[in-house]
């Protein structure tokens, strides 16, 4: 204890939020000060602010846990501040005990003991009476601390700055950018954009006039700042410029991870310049839209699209996508067929539905039920035959057989109706969702009235917002373990591999299997067909073909092929065949938390244990499959049943003898090698030498003892291997988590540096 107690809040500022904010004149050693017994504060609020400031620096959130009042006047004389993860959730609360929770909150309390206790002295000052430093959980890195609850508070000076900028006509995103620049990074601001929005009453935006030259100046400057920023201009590089394309380094890098499916959109337009803004977008491992590049094209001719697609492909290192979604346009289709001959081309369903409202407005007015029937026909049909039948029934019902536009989209049905496209990967979360609105990335930023002078400020806001959401999703995945709903090892395995969003989607399918029955419909040796349906709904069954040896299944719904997420029908088959973990084939790396990992050996090591389980499971399933057929045939009569029992007894003896023989062979080989070494002779590999060694067997009892000893050694070795494998997987997982955290930190530093420039 110090003779002269330190008053850490004496020169600091305590905002109205209760946070401790040291000023510039405060010594650096106070900024790095760690609590200790005997440390004094001027007030309880100062102690709370100091501990919260310490928590922010270390990487955890705080809250007030308990207090003690004076019996004399009821004043608080003792406080305990704890880590936010202290204690455990009370699962027997009255408000949750008797009702079903549809969306359970993430469990955040893990029994952490870290705390700071202070008590008031007779002098009125507060003294630290207890301090527990150690935590039982991982701490949050500095670039993510602002996401923690106790640090997401707006200080007094920040409120003043927000009010000033708001009065100047700035919106919440621009204000956040200014705050990030002012404080030197988003992690030092102390709150998020959501907090800023909640604080502000309204949002106003300042219009800045500009010319087309601003576009070229912007691209030149971006390329000068970073040579990996790609841009290309078709035609002359001046104000009379033609088509323009650009892609920043992040877009090009993201394409290497998530470029399997791409969306291209030309629906954005500036009504002043009539320049189609055409973004290339995709979906990341959190199910969020990501950008693969943007373009302005003067006209929508085939030549313009050919130039654009070839330029984009060059920027993406000539790596074509598996599938591509565009507007329903014949010119775009012709260009795609030339540039992406191997890609599956899909027309945007949202765009076709929108056109339907325009082309058939008279039908919508006359028949209000037409829209619902049209959507059911397109989205709810399960097979090509069902769609064909439903389509023509729809045309007959509303007398539209001769409608020219309907005939045109029907001729293109294989490129927009879901039932024709389910065999191709499009990275969608559901077979029937309407998430293929291909302008979703810039929703809320760019619209039909946006002119070119406004464009880039809105464009950068969209990028910053999307990046912030991606960082937040990474943070949630790494620091908020999901709530498991079943005791299934498969669910736990998925929770450790998938991102949080994808795991919740998988969990939905896994829980959905509880209402399904899987019964064997056909058995063709190694390929077994199962009929999977809900109880009492056999007419709505799906059929799953399961290869026992390869442990691969194909479902008639084709959800895995379409979205990369295994369906509940296949999971139901896995359940009845005793397959407890997901085979690696069904875990797409692009949906995992390690999607951005470039380490080659990661996949092999991460699945090493799974591969071991699979080899055992394959043998088990093969024997189980053959035994099941044997039992079905043998149980047809009493006589065949008796014969089967005798056969099983003989088979058990044969297997036992085979096991003993295998062990004896191993012992003989060891004995042979040992004898050769003892005699100082070279190992004999010919048949005569082998027979000579085997000709002198050891006594039976001695051999059985050695067999048992070998079995025990083998079991011990297996346990050691299991421990080594588990430790290796743990180390690899920790390495990937550290790499992800470093990646997040680098992204935030890039944003900070960009704002400072």
Secondary structure as GFF3:
##gff-version 3
##sequence-region A 1 757
A	DSSP	beta_strand	13	14	.	.	.	ID=ss1
A	DSSP	beta_strand	20	21	.	.	.	ID=ss2
A	DSSP	alpha_helix	28	31	.	.	.	ID=ss3
A	DSSP	beta_strand	40	41	.	.	.	ID=ss4
A	DSSP	alpha_helix	44	58	.	.	.	ID=ss5
A	DSSP	beta_strand	62	69	.	.	.	ID=ss6
A	DSSP	beta_strand	76	83	.	.	.	ID=ss7
A	DSSP	alpha_helix	94	97	.	.	.	ID=ss8
A	DSSP	beta_strand	115	120	.	.	.	ID=ss9
A	DSSP	beta_strand	126	132	.	.	.	ID=ss10
A	DSSP	three_ten_helix	142	147	.	.	.	ID=ss11
A	DSSP	three_ten_helix	149	151	.	.	.	ID=ss12
A	DSSP	alpha_helix	156	167	.	.	.	ID=ss13
A	DSSP	alpha_helix	172	183	.	.	.	ID=ss14
A	DSSP	alpha_helix	186	189	.	.	.	ID=ss15
A	DSSP	alpha_helix	193	199	.	.	.	ID=ss16
A	DSSP	alpha_helix	213	225	.	.	.	ID=ss17
A	DSSP	beta_strand	230	233	.	.	.	ID=ss18
A	DSSP	beta_strand	244	247	.	.	.	ID=ss19
A	DSSP	alpha_helix	249	258	.	.	.	ID=ss20
A	DSSP	beta_strand	261	264	.	.	.	ID=ss21
A	DSSP	beta_strand	268	269	.	.	.	ID=ss22
A	DSSP	beta_strand	276	283	.	.	.	ID=ss23
A	DSSP	beta_strand	289	297	.	.	.	ID=ss24
A	DSSP	alpha_helix	302	315	.	.	.	ID=ss25
A	DSSP	beta_strand	323	326	.	.	.	ID=ss26
A	DSSP	alpha_helix	330	339	.	.	.	ID=ss27
A	DSSP	beta_strand	344	347	.	.	.	ID=ss28
A	DSSP	alpha_helix	349	359	.	.	.	ID=ss29
A	DSSP	alpha_helix	361	366	.	.	.	ID=ss30
A	DSSP	alpha_helix	370	379	.	.	.	ID=ss31
A	DSSP	alpha_helix	384	397	.	.	.	ID=ss32
A	DSSP	alpha_helix	404	411	.	.	.	ID=ss33
A	DSSP	three_ten_helix	413	415	.	.	.	ID=ss34
A	DSSP	alpha_helix	418	421	.	.	.	ID=ss35
A	DSSP	alpha_helix	452	479	.	.	.	ID=ss36
A	DSSP	alpha_helix	489	497	.	.	.	ID=ss37
A	DSSP	alpha_helix	500	512	.	.	.	ID=ss38
A	DSSP	three_ten_helix	513	515	.	.	.	ID=ss39
A	DSSP	beta_strand	516	524	.	.	.	ID=ss40
A	DSSP	beta_strand	527	534	.	.	.	ID=ss41
A	DSSP	three_ten_helix	538	540	.	.	.	ID=ss42
A	DSSP	beta_strand	542	547	.	.	.	ID=ss43
A	DSSP	beta_strand	552	555	.	.	.	ID=ss44
A	DSSP	alpha_helix	559	563	.	.	.	ID=ss45
A	DSSP	alpha_helix	568	576	.	.	.	ID=ss46
A	DSSP	three_ten_helix	584	586	.	.	.	ID=ss47
A	DSSP	three_ten_helix	589	591	.	.	.	ID=ss48
A	DSSP	alpha_helix	602	606	.	.	.	ID=ss49
A	DSSP	alpha_helix	608	634	.	.	.	ID=ss50
A	DSSP	alpha_helix	638	678	.	.	.	ID=ss51
A	DSSP	alpha_helix	687	694	.	.	.	ID=ss52
A	DSSP	alpha_helix	700	756	.	.	.	ID=ss53
###
